[in-house]
Amino acid sequence: MVQVSRSSEHAQNAARLWQEHRHAPFPADLRGAELAGTDMVLLDADIAGCVVTWLNNGGTLAPKRSRILQRCIADLDRVVPEITEPAGIQYYQRLRQLALLVSATLRGTT
């Protein structure tokens, strides 16, 4: 039996979630919306940039991108409770889960 390391498991889960996220349509009611002072499209784009970079760099992020990701997680914590449409809630909860998976592998790198 092959044992999978925790970081490898995180990478597999993140890659799976990223595939799901890439194929999910952006919630129409959140296009151009700002919640809790956060532009929802830019929040999505910032996290996507961090995730793609992390996946392409073998699970690492530069300190600046790691800080951006942490800021985005804090933004998600503020905005997700304000989303009212089920599709938007699902979209941003998946994005938050993805950001947390990536962040969990970065402890001590910021």
C-alpha positions as semicolon CSV with decimal commas, in nm:
position;residue;x (nm);y (nm);z (nm)
1;M;0,000;0,000;0,000
2;V;0,134;0,341;-0,100
3;Q;0,113;0,612;0,164
4;V;0,022;0,960;0,049
5;S;0,187;1,245;0,234
6;R;-0,035;1,510;0,385
7;S;0,100;1,776;0,147
8;S;0,040;1,545;-0,149
9;E;-0,314;1,487;-0,027
10;H;-0,364;1,866;0,000
11;A;-0,231;1,909;-0,353
12;Q;-0,466;1,642;-0,489
13;N;-0,765;1,792;-0,309
14;A;-0,672;2,142;-0,424
15;A;-0,629;2,027;-0,785
16;R;-0,970;1,857;-0,776
17;L;-1,139;2,162;-0,625
18;W;-0,963;2,388;-0,874
19;Q;-1,100;2,179;-1,163
20;E;-1,451;2,207;-1,017
21;H;-1,410;2,579;-0,969
22;R;-1,281;2,640;-1,321
23;H;-1,588;2,471;-1,466
24;A;-1,839;2,648;-1,243
25;P;-2,009;2,954;-1,389
26;F;-1,949;3,279;-1,204
27;P;-2,268;3,372;-1,017
28;A;-2,448;3,627;-1,236
29;D;-2,587;3,823;-0,941
30;L;-2,234;3,882;-0,808
31;R;-2,085;4,010;-1,133
32;G;-1,988;4,370;-1,060
33;A;-2,108;4,336;-0,700
34;E;-1,928;4,465;-0,396
35;L;-1,995;4,308;-0,057
36;A;-1,843;4,436;0,268
37;G;-1,624;4,667;0,060
38;T;-1,488;4,377;-0,147
39;D;-1,521;4,349;-0,526
40;M;-1,641;3,993;-0,578
41;V;-1,486;3,946;-0,924
42;L;-1,147;4,070;-0,804
43;L;-1,165;3,847;-0,497
44;D;-1,222;3,547;-0,724
45;A;-0,938;3,655;-0,956
46;D;-0,691;3,715;-0,671
47;I;-0,752;3,372;-0,522
48;A;-0,739;3,208;-0,865
49;G;-0,401;3,369;-0,930
50;C;-0,264;3,239;-0,601
51;V;-0,402;2,889;-0,655
52;V;-0,272;2,859;-1,011
53;T;0,070;2,986;-0,903
54;W;0,074;2,741;-0,611
55;L;-0,023;2,448;-0,837
56;N;0,232;2,547;-1,105
57;N;0,511;2,596;-0,848
58;G;0,482;2,257;-0,684
59;G;0,297;2,380;-0,378
60;T;0,489;2,698;-0,303
61;L;0,404;3,067;-0,310
62;A;0,621;3,373;-0,278
63;P;0,566;3,556;0,051
64;K;0,380;3,840;-0,126
65;R;0,130;3,599;-0,283
66;S;0,093;3,417;0,046
67;R;-0,003;3,747;0,212
68;I;-0,252;3,816;-0,068
69;L;-0,407;3,474;-0,010
70;Q;-0,437;3,538;0,364
71;R;-0,606;3,872;0,296
72;C;-0,846;3,701;0,055
73;I;-0,939;3,440;0,316
74;A;-1,021;3,720;0,560
75;D;-1,230;3,888;0,287
76;L;-1,414;3,560;0,222
77;D;-1,490;3,528;0,593
78;R;-1,660;3,869;0,574
79;V;-1,844;3,834;0,243
80;V;-1,969;3,474;0,236
81;P;-2,230;3,538;0,511
82;E;-2,366;3,826;0,299
83;I;-2,424;3,617;-0,015
84;T;-2,791;3,528;-0,050
85;E;-2,817;3,318;-0,367
86;P;-2,740;2,944;-0,333
87;A;-2,518;2,939;-0,645
88;G;-2,310;3,227;-0,509
89;I;-2,283;3,068;-0,166
90;Q;-2,165;2,739;-0,317
91;Y;-1,921;2,916;-0,551
92;Y;-1,753;3,122;-0,279
93;Q;-1,757;2,844;-0,018
94;R;-1,570;2,621;-0,263
95;L;-1,328;2,907;-0,331
96;R;-1,276;2,952;0,045
97;Q;-1,214;2,578;0,090
98;L;-0,959;2,591;-0,190
99;A;-0,785;2,895;-0,041
100;L;-0,771;2,728;0,300
101;L;-0,622;2,409;0,152
102;V;-0,348;2,608;-0,018
103;S;-0,291;2,821;0,290
104;A;-0,256;2,515;0,514
105;T;0,053;2,411;0,316
106;L;0,214;2,753;0,355
107;R;0,237;2,784;0,733
108;G;0,559;2,955;0,823
109;T;0,634;3,089;0,474
110;T;0,485;3,437;0,512
